[in-house]
Amino acid sequence: MTAPFLSLAQIRNRLALTARRINRDQTGQEVWCPVCGASVTDVLRALEKVQQRSTATVPAEAGRTEHQQPG
């Protein structure tokens, strides 16, 4: 598929696969992105945090406190 038709999950998965492949191929050296300056390990760590946040669901009503007025 082409990029405009990919979901955010598909983009995240492709980024993770590419970062892991680069990390595996360049054993022993830190690889940096020429565009953004991030290292491959930084990208993988950020993707792991995003995955953890997306799987930890919080009910919408958990943080809301509504006080009802008597009457």
JOBELDA-V386804 format. One line per field, one symbol per residue. phi: phi as a letter, one per 20 degrees, with the letter a starting at -180 (. if undefined). psi: psi as a letter, one per 40 degrees, with the letter a starting at -180 (. if undefined). burial: # if it has 9 or more other ideal C-beta (glycine too) atoms within 8 Angstrom, else .. A space follows every 50 residues. Layout:
BEGIN
phi=???
psi=???
burial=???
END
This chain:
BEGIN
phi=.egfdefffffffffffffffffffdgnceddffedneefffffffffff ffffeeedgfefeecdeeffp
psi=iideeiiddddddddddddddddddfheihhihedeeiiddddddddddd ddddegihidedehhhhhhi.
burial=.....#...###.###..##.##..#....#.#.....##..##..#..# #....................
END
